[in-house]
Amino acid sequence: MLISQMLDDADIIRVVARNGGKARVVNGARSVYSLAMEAARTGVGLEALIERKGFGEAVDLEAAYRKDRLISPINHPDPAHLHLTGTGLTHLGSAATRDSMHKKLDAADEQLTDSMKMFRMGLEGGKPAEGREGVQPEWFYKGNGIMAVAPGAPLMSPAFAEDAGEEPEIAGIYVIGDDRQPFRVGFTLSNEFSDHVTERVNYLWLAHSKLRNASFGPEILVGDLPADIRGTSRILRGGKTLWEKPFLSGEQNMSHSIANLERHHFKYPVFRQAGDVHVHMFGTATLSFADGVRAEAGDVFEIEAGDFGLPLRNPLEIEAPEAVTVRVL
């Protein structure tokens, strides 16, 4: 089942679901967040809860997308309680990328960069046996709900940024129950928008490079993540394809299991606060930046993968410089 959110003509949120057929409004659902919390509190599976509520009128999701009526497929009434986070160095990439990585890993330990050491740690311990603890991944924070951009809305790059590049990823969507335990809502496409030039200057600037907008959606896949995900990431300029490349995801193409990534995120009590929403991005091995592409204002990022419904599209905009003065009270 795929679920999404849209605004009706009165700007009221409508939850929309589809399961191989037409998209229809879910009766009595105020938001995906309220549905998820209801499922957590009642112990009823999300898909079963939606089926129980029943469906109303059919919706043309593609038309709503064109009219900018689709919003992020989950939000929180207070954006400060939605967390955007992610992990890196988790994906194996294409066969050619894998061969290249393994040749680098054959080098002596002291010759490996910190990134390659982290990647090797994932290969060796990122998929532990059930009941065993796996190695922790690279982890980063992107911001709270004010940094989340709806499908179709512009990704805003700060005036001070050195680069504005896409990262096509799969994200897990979670709510924290009243018992402070995480519940997974499902999985969605995401653009983990980053500043790759800043990161490349020095790896210790990774934290700075990640404090950028992110977009996810338009639809959430409820249920398990497919083991082998094959999608396409592209950049459109002036309506024409500037760059296009396939990307791989799913555990078959990863050095970490989803369970291991989830465990190392939610082991921190700060990320288990009742009622919070988490959008956790699992990483990628495909970047236009790696091919020497530099995105410009007006370019459109497009990420698609068949299991996830509609593609995720966002234009790029550059923010005007903003003066910030710290005043003494």
C-alpha positions in Angstrom: 0.0 0.0 0.0 1.1 3.5 -0.8 -0.1 6.5 1.3 0.3 10.2 0.7 -1.0 13.6 1.8 -2.6 16.3 -0.2 -4.4 19.6 0.4 -8.0 19.8 -0.9 -9.6 23.0 -2.2 -10.2 24.3 1.3 -6.5 23.6 2.2 -7.5 20.7 4.5 -5.1 17.8 4.6 -6.5 14.6 3.1 -4.8 11.2 3.4 -4.7 9.3 0.2 -4.1 5.5 -0.2 -3.7 3.2 -3.1 -3.0 -0.5 -3.3 -2.6 -1.4 -7.0 -5.7 0.5 -8.0 -7.1 4.1 -7.9 -5.9 6.5 -5.2 -8.7 7.3 -2.8 -9.2 9.5 0.2 -9.1 7.6 3.6 -12.3 8.3 5.5 -11.9 10.2 8.8 -8.1 10.5 8.6 -6.8 13.9 9.6 -3.2 13.2 8.7 -0.8 10.3 8.2 0.7 11.3 11.6 -2.6 10.9 13.4 -3.2 7.6 11.6 0.2 6.3 12.6 -0.2 7.4 16.2 -3.7 5.7 16.3 -2.2 2.5 15.0 0.6 2.6 17.6 -1.9 3.2 20.4 -4.4 0.5 19.4 -1.9 -2.1 18.2 -3.7 -2.3 14.8 -1.4 -2.5 11.8 -1.4 0.7 9.7 -2.7 -0.9 6.6 -5.4 -2.8 8.5 -6.4 0.5 10.2 -6.7 2.2 6.8 -8.8 -0.6 5.4 -11.1 -0.5 8.5 -11.7 3.3 8.0 -12.6 2.8 4.4 -12.2 5.0 1.4 -14.0 8.0 -0.1 -13.6 9.8 -3.4 -11.0 8.9 -6.0 -8.1 11.3 -6.4 -5.9 12.0 -9.4 -2.5 12.2 -7.6 -0.6 13.2 -10.7 -2.9 16.2 -11.3 -2.6 17.2 -7.6 1.2 17.0 -8.0 1.1 19.3 -11.0 -1.1 21.8 -9.1 1.3 21.7 -6.1 -1.3 20.2 -3.8 0.8 17.3 -2.6 2.6 17.9 0.7 5.2 15.8 2.6 3.7 12.4 3.2 4.0 12.8 6.9 4.5 15.9 9.1 4.1 16.9 12.7 1.9 19.6 14.1 5.0 21.1 15.7 7.9 21.0 13.1 10.4 21.0 16.0 9.3 17.4 16.7 10.2 16.1 13.3 13.8 15.0 13.0 15.7 14.7 9.7 18.7 12.4 10.0 20.7 10.0 8.0 23.6 7.5 7.6 26.3 7.3 5.0 28.9 4.8 3.6 26.1 2.2 3.7 25.8 1.3 0.0 27.8 -1.0 -2.2 27.0 0.7 -5.5 27.3 -0.8 -9.0 29.6 -3.7 -9.8 32.2 -1.3 -11.1 32.0 0.7 -7.9 32.3 -2.4 -5.8 35.4 -3.6 -7.6 37.0 -0.2 -7.2 36.2 -0.2 -3.5 37.6 -3.6 -2.9 40.9 -2.7 -4.6 41.2 0.3 -2.3 40.4 -1.8 0.7 43.4 -4.1 -0.1 45.7 -1.3 0.9 47.4 -1.3 4.3 45.3 -0.1 7.2 47.4 3.1 7.7 46.9 4.0 4.0 43.1 4.0 4.2 41.1 7.2 4.7 38.7 7.4 7.6 35.9 7.0 5.1 37.3 3.8 3.7 37.9 2.4 7.2 34.2 3.2 8.0 33.1 1.5 4.8 35.1 -1.6 5.6 33.7 -1.7 9.1 30.2 -1.8 7.5 31.2 -4.6 5.2 32.6 -6.6 8.1 30.0 -5.9 10.7 27.0 -4.1 9.3 24.7 -7.1 9.0 24.9 -8.9 12.3 23.1 -12.2 13.0 19.8 -11.9 14.7 20.3 -11.0 18.4 23.9 -9.7 17.8 25.0 -6.1 17.8 26.4 -4.8 14.6 28.9 -2.0 14.0 27.5 1.5 14.1 27.4 3.5 10.8 28.4 7.0 10.0 25.5 9.2 11.2 24.5 12.8 10.7 21.8 15.3 11.5 20.0 17.5 8.9 17.6 19.5 11.0 14.0 19.4 12.1 10.7 19.8 10.3 11.4 23.4 9.2 14.1 21.9 6.8 11.6 19.5 5.2 10.5 20.5 1.7 7.3 19.1 0.1 7.5 17.2 -3.2 7.4 19.8 -6.0 8.6 22.6 -3.7 12.1 24.2 -4.2 15.1 23.0 -2.3 16.7 26.1 -1.0 20.5 26.3 -1.0 22.0 28.9 1.4 23.8 31.8 -0.2 27.0 30.7 1.6 26.9 27.1 0.3 29.7 25.9 -2.0 27.5 23.3 -3.8 23.9 22.2 -4.0 23.7 18.5 -5.0 21.1 15.7 -4.9 21.5 12.4 -3.0 18.9 9.8 -4.1 18.0 7.7 -1.1 15.4 5.6 0.6 14.2 7.0 4.0 12.5 5.2 6.8 9.5 7.0 8.4 8.9 6.5 12.1 6.7 7.7 14.9 7.5 7.3 18.6 4.7 5.7 20.6 3.4 6.7 24.0 5.7 4.0 25.5 8.7 5.8 23.9 9.3 2.9 21.5 9.7 3.6 17.7 7.2 2.4 15.2 8.0 2.2 11.5 5.4 3.8 9.3 7.1 2.7 6.0 9.7 3.8 3.5 9.8 6.6 0.9 12.0 8.2 -1.7 14.1 11.0 -0.4 16.6 13.7 -1.7 19.2 14.0 1.0 20.3 17.4 -0.4 23.9 18.2 0.6 26.9 20.5 0.0 29.5 18.1 -1.4 32.2 20.8 -2.0 32.2 21.8 1.6 32.4 18.2 2.7 35.3 17.5 0.4 37.4 20.3 1.9 37.7 18.4 5.1 35.6 15.4 6.4 35.2 17.2 9.7 33.0 19.7 7.8 30.5 16.9 7.1 28.2 18.2 9.8 28.1 21.6 8.1 27.5 20.2 4.7 24.4 18.2 5.8 22.6 21.2 7.4 20.4 21.7 4.3 16.9 21.1 3.2 15.7 17.6 2.4 12.7 16.4 0.6 10.9 13.0 0.8 7.8 11.4 -0.8 5.5 11.9 -2.5 4.3 8.5 -1.3 5.1 6.2 1.6 5.4 2.4 1.0 3.7 0.7 3.9 5.3 -2.7 4.7 8.7 -4.2 4.2 11.5 -2.7 2.2 12.2 -4.5 -1.1 15.6 -6.2 -0.9 16.7 -5.0 -4.4 15.6 -1.5 -5.3 16.5 -0.1 -8.7 15.7 3.5 -9.4 16.9 6.5 -11.5 18.2 9.9 -10.5 18.3 12.7 -12.9 18.7 16.5 -13.2 16.6 18.4 -15.7 17.7 21.8 -17.0 15.4 23.8 -19.2 13.1 20.8 -19.5 15.8 18.5 -20.9 17.8 15.8 -19.1 21.3 17.2 -18.1 22.4 14.1 -16.2 20.8 10.7 -15.5 22.1 7.6 -13.7 20.6 4.5 -12.1 20.8 4.0 -8.3 20.6 0.9 -6.2 19.2 0.4 -2.7 17.7 -2.2 -0.5 19.6 -4.6 1.7 20.9 -6.6 -1.2 22.9 -3.5 -2.3 23.9 -2.3 1.2 26.7 -3.1 3.7 24.3 -2.5 6.6 21.0 -4.1 7.4 18.0 -1.8 8.0 17.6 -3.2 11.5 21.2 -2.3 12.3 20.8 1.2 11.1 17.6 1.6 13.0 19.1 0.2 16.2 22.0 2.6 16.2 19.7 5.6 15.6 17.1 4.8 18.2 19.5 3.6 20.9 19.7 7.3 21.9 16.9 8.3 24.4 16.7 11.7 22.8 15.3 10.0 19.7 12.7 8.1 21.6 10.5 11.0 22.8 6.8 10.1 22.7 4.9 11.6 19.7 8.0 12.6 17.7 8.4 11.8 14.0 11.7 10.6 12.4 12.7 10.7 8.8 15.9 8.7 8.6 17.8 8.5 5.3 19.8 5.3 4.6 22.5 6.6 2.2 23.4 6.2 -1.5 26.2 5.4 -3.8 25.1 7.6 -6.7 25.8 11.4 -7.0 25.9 13.7 -10.0 28.7 15.6 -8.1 30.9 12.5 -8.5 30.4 12.9 -12.3 31.5 16.5 -12.3 28.0 18.0 -12.5 27.3 21.3 -10.8 23.6 22.0 -10.3 22.3 25.5 -11.0 19.3 27.5 -9.8 16.3 26.4 -11.9 17.5 22.8 -12.3 15.0 20.1 -11.3 16.0 17.0 -9.4 14.0 13.9 -10.1 14.2 10.6 -8.2 12.1 7.6 -9.1 11.8 3.9 -8.3 8.9 1.8 -9.3 8.0 0.4 -5.8 7.5 3.9 -4.4 4.9 5.4 -6.7 5.2 8.9 -8.0 8.7 10.3 -8.6 10.1 12.9 -6.2 10.8 16.2 -8.0 12.2 19.4 -6.6 13.6 22.5 -8.3 16.7 24.2 -6.9 16.7 27.8 -5.7 19.6 29.8 -4.1 18.7 31.9 -1.1 19.6 35.6 -1.0 22.3 36.5 1.5 21.0 37.1 5.0 22.9 39.2 7.6 22.9 37.7 11.1 23.8 39.8 14.1 24.2 38.4 17.6 22.9 41.0 20.0 23.7 41.2 23.7 20.6 41.2 26.0 
